[in-house]
Amino acid sequence: MRKTIILLACTAFVACNKNGKEEQKANAVVWAETAETTMPMTKDSLWSQEDWDKTYKLDKPQIFNSITKAVRSGKLKACSFLNLDIDYTIPEFDAILSHWDSTHQVDDVNNPGTMISAPLKYDTNPDDISQIRFQEKIVFDTLTNTLTKKVTSALFLQYAKSQSGEILGMKPLFRVKFPDGNSAAEKK
């Protein structure tokens, strides 16, 4: 008798969970399969520091360092900013974050008027990130009236500057793909 009650209780529990998941899917309305959200990482000159701090409570070093650490450890994949199907290897990713400019030249101190090559090393740090663009799927649940946003990738951008330091626009650095919520690897 006891085993029968336990068996019926387990069966009812499994059936309720299965119906609950099917009901959630039936109530889900996809608002956007792909939407882009932009998060500024640097204060616009028109904003006061006080207003910026009230609106954007973000930790640039934490964001940048946690993403780069996850990519370097293999937990996240960095990919081309143009094509999500082209994944970067860890050395390719490191080359994006740290590279040499071999075209830089300076005046030779021993021979004035003579230019010599003086390569510069550029290391990307959290302060260089000016914007992050998120690709998201947005789903509205009609039963609970809740909105769910699932981020599928994040594009990290920095300002493109002229040699004089003038901002010319935005320059993409890399894109990071986040695991799909339905993948077998995430369910483990």
PALUM-584002 format. One record per residue (C-alpha): residue number from 1; residue in three letters; x, z, y. Coordinates in nm, 4 decimals. Example, Ala and Ser with C-alpha at 12.3 -4.5 7.8 and 13.67 -1.06 7.14 Angstrom:
node num: 1 residu: ala c1: 1.2300 c3: 0.7800 c2: -0.4500
node num: 2 residu: ser c1: 1.3670 c3: 0.7140 c2: -0.1060
***
This chain:
node num: 1 residu: met c1: 0.0000 c3: 0.0000 c2: 0.0000
node num: 2 residu: arg c1: 0.2775 c3: 0.0957 c2: 0.2362
node num: 3 residu: lys c1: 0.4661 c3: -0.2293 c2: 0.1715
node num: 4 residu: thr c1: 0.1505 c3: -0.4289 c2: 0.2380
node num: 5 residu: ile c1: 0.0974 c3: -0.2597 c2: 0.5760
node num: 6 residu: ile c1: 0.4605 c3: -0.3185 c2: 0.6743
node num: 7 residu: leu c1: 0.4369 c3: -0.6814 c2: 0.5610
node num: 8 residu: leu c1: 0.1153 c3: -0.7361 c2: 0.7603
node num: 9 residu: ala c1: 0.2658 c3: -0.5703 c2: 1.0688
node num: 10 residu: cys c1: 0.5763 c3: -0.7904 c2: 1.0513
node num: 11 residu: thr c1: 0.3632 c3: -1.1016 c2: 1.0014
node num: 12 residu: ala c1: 0.1462 c3: -1.0112 c2: 1.3005
node num: 13 residu: phe c1: 0.4543 c3: -0.9439 c2: 1.5123
node num: 14 residu: val c1: 0.6106 c3: -1.2809 c2: 1.4259
node num: 15 residu: ala c1: 0.2805 c3: -1.4627 c2: 1.4849
node num: 16 residu: cys c1: 0.2349 c3: -1.2971 c2: 1.8249
node num: 17 residu: asn c1: 0.5891 c3: -1.3865 c2: 1.9307
node num: 18 residu: lys c1: 0.5419 c3: -1.7460 c2: 1.8191
node num: 19 residu: asn c1: 0.2114 c3: -1.7766 c2: 2.0075
node num: 20 residu: gly c1: 0.3671 c3: -1.6154 c2: 2.3142
node num: 21 residu: lys c1: 0.6462 c3: -1.8737 c2: 2.3266
node num: 22 residu: glu c1: 0.4028 c3: -2.1614 c2: 2.2737
node num: 23 residu: glu c1: 0.1765 c3: -2.0148 c2: 2.5442
node num: 24 residu: gln c1: 0.4737 c3: -1.9912 c2: 2.7834
node num: 25 residu: lys c1: 0.5515 c3: -2.3585 c2: 2.7259
node num: 26 residu: ala c1: 0.1885 c3: -2.4545 c2: 2.7832
node num: 27 residu: asn c1: 0.1840 c3: -2.2649 c2: 3.1145
node num: 28 residu: ala c1: 0.5140 c3: -2.4094 c2: 3.2366
node num: 29 residu: val c1: 0.4857 c3: -2.6810 c2: 3.5000
node num: 30 residu: val c1: 0.8097 c3: -2.8625 c2: 3.5757
node num: 31 residu: trp c1: 0.8315 c3: -2.8988 c2: 3.9507
node num: 32 residu: ala c1: 1.1697 c3: -3.0712 c2: 3.9456
node num: 33 residu: glu c1: 1.3749 c3: -3.1931 c2: 3.6527
node num: 34 residu: thr c1: 1.6738 c3: -3.2208 c2: 3.8861
node num: 35 residu: ala c1: 1.6892 c3: -3.0706 c2: 4.2338
node num: 36 residu: glu c1: 1.9881 c3: -3.0023 c2: 4.4542
node num: 37 residu: thr c1: 2.0377 c3: -2.6804 c2: 4.6460
node num: 38 residu: thr c1: 2.3200 c3: -2.6436 c2: 4.8970
node num: 39 residu: met c1: 2.4856 c3: -2.3086 c2: 4.9617
node num: 40 residu: pro c1: 2.7135 c3: -2.2998 c2: 5.2673
node num: 41 residu: met c1: 3.0273 c3: -2.0945 c2: 5.2144
node num: 42 residu: thr c1: 3.1564 c3: -2.1007 c2: 5.5730
node num: 43 residu: lys c1: 2.9820 c3: -1.9815 c2: 5.8855
node num: 44 residu: asp c1: 2.8475 c3: -2.2536 c2: 6.1105
node num: 45 residu: ser c1: 2.9724 c3: -2.2222 c2: 6.4687
node num: 46 residu: leu c1: 2.6122 c3: -2.1970 c2: 6.5948
node num: 47 residu: trp c1: 2.5523 c3: -1.8773 c2: 6.3954
node num: 48 residu: ser c1: 2.6520 c3: -1.5329 c2: 6.5132
node num: 49 residu: gln c1: 2.8557 c3: -1.3333 c2: 6.2625
node num: 50 residu: glu c1: 2.5757 c3: -1.0742 c2: 6.2454
node num: 51 residu: asp c1: 2.3086 c3: -1.3345 c2: 6.1576
node num: 52 residu: trp c1: 2.5390 c3: -1.5001 c2: 5.9023
node num: 53 residu: asp c1: 2.6089 c3: -1.1675 c2: 5.7306
node num: 54 residu: lys c1: 2.2349 c3: -1.0879 c2: 5.7143
node num: 55 residu: thr c1: 2.1421 c3: -1.4265 c2: 5.5693
node num: 56 residu: tyr c1: 2.4318 c3: -1.4958 c2: 5.3324
node num: 57 residu: lys c1: 2.5528 c3: -1.2016 c2: 5.1301
node num: 58 residu: leu c1: 2.8146 c3: -1.3751 c2: 4.9174
node num: 59 residu: asp c1: 3.1594 c3: -1.2991 c2: 4.7875
node num: 60 residu: lys c1: 3.3663 c3: -1.6207 c2: 4.8040
node num: 61 residu: pro c1: 3.6671 c3: -1.4848 c2: 4.6145
node num: 62 residu: gln c1: 3.4431 c3: -1.3496 c2: 4.3376
node num: 63 residu: ile c1: 3.2546 c3: -1.6797 c2: 4.3043
node num: 64 residu: phe c1: 3.5674 c3: -1.8968 c2: 4.3052
node num: 65 residu: asn c1: 3.7784 c3: -1.6718 c2: 4.0826
node num: 66 residu: ser c1: 3.5067 c3: -1.6138 c2: 3.8212
node num: 67 residu: ile c1: 3.4386 c3: -1.9891 c2: 3.7913
node num: 68 residu: thr c1: 3.8060 c3: -2.0885 c2: 3.7707
node num: 69 residu: lys c1: 3.8738 c3: -1.8108 c2: 3.5174
node num: 70 residu: ala c1: 3.5794 c3: -1.9243 c2: 3.3006
node num: 71 residu: val c1: 3.6998 c3: -2.2868 c2: 3.3108
node num: 72 residu: arg c1: 4.0581 c3: -2.1921 c2: 3.2273
node num: 73 residu: ser c1: 3.9406 c3: -1.9767 c2: 2.9358
node num: 74 residu: gly c1: 3.7244 c3: -2.2615 c2: 2.8002
node num: 75 residu: lys c1: 3.3907 c3: -2.0830 c2: 2.8510
node num: 76 residu: leu c1: 3.2773 c3: -2.3399 c2: 3.1109
node num: 77 residu: lys c1: 3.3578 c3: -2.7085 c2: 3.1432
node num: 78 residu: ala c1: 3.4834 c3: -2.8645 c2: 3.4651
node num: 79 residu: cys c1: 3.3976 c3: -3.2289 c2: 3.4995
node num: 80 residu: ser c1: 3.4197 c3: -3.5224 c2: 3.7339
node num: 81 residu: phe c1: 3.2089 c3: -3.4805 c2: 4.0443
node num: 82 residu: leu c1: 3.0778 c3: -3.8350 c2: 3.9905
node num: 83 residu: asn c1: 3.0121 c3: -3.8356 c2: 3.6156
node num: 84 residu: leu c1: 2.9071 c3: -3.5284 c2: 3.4141
node num: 85 residu: asp c1: 3.0210 c3: -3.7009 c2: 3.0935
node num: 86 residu: ile c1: 3.3897 c3: -3.6955 c2: 3.1951
node num: 87 residu: asp c1: 3.5252 c3: -3.3470 c2: 3.1221
node num: 88 residu: tyr c1: 3.8582 c3: -3.2338 c2: 3.2639
node num: 89 residu: thr c1: 4.1220 c3: -3.0776 c2: 3.0450
node num: 90 residu: ile c1: 4.2601 c3: -2.7447 c2: 3.1642
node num: 91 residu: pro c1: 4.5844 c3: -2.9084 c2: 3.2933
node num: 92 residu: glu c1: 4.3752 c3: -3.1686 c2: 3.4819
node num: 93 residu: phe c1: 4.1643 c3: -2.8876 c2: 3.6308
node num: 94 residu: asp c1: 4.4790 c3: -2.6982 c2: 3.7343
node num: 95 residu: ala c1: 4.6138 c3: -3.0183 c2: 3.8942
node num: 96 residu: ile c1: 4.3005 c3: -3.0364 c2: 4.1115
node num: 97 residu: leu c1: 4.3500 c3: -2.6792 c2: 4.2301
node num: 98 residu: ser c1: 4.7257 c3: -2.7099 c2: 4.2867
node num: 99 residu: his c1: 4.8918 c3: -3.0388 c2: 4.3818
node num: 100 residu: trp c1: 5.1908 c3: -3.1818 c2: 4.5700
node num: 101 residu: asp c1: 5.1832 c3: -3.4164 c2: 4.8696
node num: 102 residu: ser c1: 5.4963 c3: -3.6274 c2: 4.8305
node num: 103 residu: thr c1: 5.4227 c3: -3.8389 c2: 5.1403
node num: 104 residu: his c1: 5.5006 c3: -3.5560 c2: 5.3843
node num: 105 residu: gln c1: 5.8157 c3: -3.6144 c2: 5.5923
node num: 106 residu: val c1: 6.0110 c3: -3.4076 c2: 5.8433
node num: 107 residu: asp c1: 6.2983 c3: -3.4707 c2: 6.0836
node num: 108 residu: asp c1: 6.6403 c3: -3.4151 c2: 5.9195
node num: 109 residu: val c1: 6.8091 c3: -3.1233 c2: 6.0999
node num: 110 residu: asn c1: 7.1571 c3: -3.2617 c2: 6.0154
node num: 111 residu: asn c1: 7.0726 c3: -3.6146 c2: 6.1388
node num: 112 residu: pro c1: 6.8257 c3: -3.5987 c2: 6.4297
node num: 113 residu: gly c1: 6.5944 c3: -3.9000 c2: 6.4386
node num: 114 residu: thr c1: 6.6157 c3: -3.9482 c2: 6.0611
node num: 115 residu: met c1: 6.3050 c3: -3.8659 c2: 5.8567
node num: 116 residu: ile c1: 6.3410 c3: -3.7166 c2: 5.5099
node num: 117 residu: ser c1: 6.0889 c3: -3.6481 c2: 5.2374
node num: 118 residu: ala c1: 5.9648 c3: -3.2891 c2: 5.2269
node num: 119 residu: pro c1: 5.6895 c3: -3.2526 c2: 4.9644
node num: 120 residu: leu c1: 5.4250 c3: -2.9902 c2: 5.0317
node num: 121 residu: lys c1: 5.2406 c3: -2.7940 c2: 4.7668
node num: 122 residu: tyr c1: 4.8713 c3: -2.7349 c2: 4.8236
node num: 123 residu: asp c1: 4.6987 c3: -2.4529 c2: 4.6360
node num: 124 residu: thr c1: 4.3215 c3: -2.4285 c2: 4.6567
node num: 125 residu: asn c1: 4.2011 c3: -2.0754 c2: 4.7241
node num: 126 residu: pro c1: 3.8552 c3: -1.9231 c2: 4.7791
node num: 127 residu: asp c1: 3.8762 c3: -1.9702 c2: 5.1579
node num: 128 residu: asp c1: 3.9073 c3: -2.3477 c2: 5.1096
node num: 129 residu: ile c1: 3.5600 c3: -2.3727 c2: 4.9547
node num: 130 residu: ser c1: 3.3158 c3: -2.4739 c2: 5.2290
node num: 131 residu: gln c1: 3.0033 c3: -2.5487 c2: 5.0244
node num: 132 residu: ile c1: 2.8573 c3: -2.5381 c2: 4.6730
node num: 133 residu: arg c1: 2.5835 c3: -2.7774 c2: 4.5637
node num: 134 residu: phe c1: 2.3755 c3: -2.6704 c2: 4.2647
node num: 135 residu: gln c1: 2.1859 c3: -2.9090 c2: 4.0346
node num: 136 residu: glu c1: 1.8776 c3: -2.7228 c2: 3.9103
node num: 137 residu: lys c1: 1.5666 c3: -2.7557 c2: 3.7016
node num: 138 residu: ile c1: 1.2688 c3: -2.5811 c2: 3.8651
node num: 139 residu: val c1: 0.9759 c3: -2.4602 c2: 3.6515
node num: 140 residu: phe c1: 0.6576 c3: -2.2869 c2: 3.7707
node num: 141 residu: asp c1: 0.4697 c3: -2.0611 c2: 3.5270
node num: 142 residu: thr c1: 0.0958 c3: -2.0876 c2: 3.6021
node num: 143 residu: leu c1: 0.0107 c3: -1.7732 c2: 3.4059
node num: 144 residu: thr c1: 0.2495 c3: -1.5316 c2: 3.5786
node num: 145 residu: asn c1: 0.2891 c3: -1.7342 c2: 3.9008
node num: 146 residu: thr c1: 0.6658 c3: -1.7137 c2: 3.8768
node num: 147 residu: leu c1: 0.9236 c3: -1.9735 c2: 3.9632
node num: 148 residu: thr c1: 1.2310 c3: -2.0209 c2: 3.7436
node num: 149 residu: lys c1: 1.5395 c3: -2.2124 c2: 3.8514
node num: 150 residu: lys c1: 1.7919 c3: -2.3099 c2: 3.5842
node num: 151 residu: val c1: 2.1268 c3: -2.4210 c2: 3.7283
node num: 152 residu: thr c1: 2.2804 c3: -2.7010 c2: 3.5221
node num: 153 residu: ser c1: 2.5905 c3: -2.7683 c2: 3.7321
node num: 154 residu: ala c1: 2.7663 c3: -2.6651 c2: 4.0521
node num: 155 residu: leu c1: 2.9741 c3: -2.8948 c2: 4.2727
node num: 156 residu: phe c1: 3.2477 c3: -2.7246 c2: 4.4761
node num: 157 residu: leu c1: 3.3362 c3: -2.8904 c2: 4.8077
node num: 158 residu: gln c1: 3.5904 c3: -2.8337 c2: 5.0810
node num: 159 residu: tyr c1: 3.6341 c3: -2.9768 c2: 5.4288
node num: 160 residu: ala c1: 3.8307 c3: -3.3010 c2: 5.4503
node num: 161 residu: lys c1: 4.0630 c3: -3.2671 c2: 5.7488
node num: 162 residu: ser c1: 4.2826 c3: -3.5038 c2: 5.9444
node num: 163 residu: gln c1: 4.6527 c3: -3.4325 c2: 5.9908
node num: 164 residu: ser c1: 4.5687 c3: -3.2692 c2: 6.3228
node num: 165 residu: gly c1: 4.3208 c3: -3.0348 c2: 6.1505
node num: 166 residu: glu c1: 4.0030 c3: -3.2072 c2: 6.2691
node num: 167 residu: ile c1: 3.7177 c3: -3.1843 c2: 6.0180
node num: 168 residu: leu c1: 3.6260 c3: -3.5307 c2: 5.8937
node num: 169 residu: gly c1: 3.3566 c3: -3.4347 c2: 5.6436
node num: 170 residu: met c1: 3.3179 c3: -3.2873 c2: 5.2970
node num: 171 residu: lys c1: 3.5490 c3: -3.3578 c2: 5.0039
node num: 172 residu: pro c1: 3.4393 c3: -3.2795 c2: 4.6464
node num: 173 residu: leu c1: 3.6850 c3: -3.0772 c2: 4.4391
node num: 174 residu: phe c1: 3.5231 c3: -3.0407 c2: 4.0989
node num: 175 residu: arg c1: 3.1907 c3: -2.9879 c2: 3.9265
node num: 176 residu: val c1: 3.1240 c3: -2.7172 c2: 3.6675
node num: 177 residu: lys c1: 2.8635 c3: -2.7623 c2: 3.3935
node num: 178 residu: phe c1: 2.6668 c3: -2.4597 c2: 3.2815
node num: 179 residu: pro c1: 2.5434 c3: -2.4261 c2: 2.9231
node num: 180 residu: asp c1: 2.1940 c3: -2.5499 c2: 2.8422
node num: 181 residu: gly c1: 1.9552 c3: -2.2637 c2: 2.7686
node num: 182 residu: asn c1: 1.8387 c3: -2.4447 c2: 2.4546
node num: 183 residu: ser c1: 2.1829 c3: -2.4998 c2: 2.3024
node num: 184 residu: ala c1: 2.2751 c3: -2.3341 c2: 1.9746
node num: 185 residu: ala c1: 2.5945 c3: -2.1912 c2: 2.1244
node num: 186 residu: glu c1: 2.4046 c3: -1.9915 c2: 2.3861
node num: 187 residu: lys c1: 2.1546 c3: -1.8485 c2: 2.1346
node num: 188 residu: lys c1: 2.4279 c3: -1.6823 c2: 1.9268
***
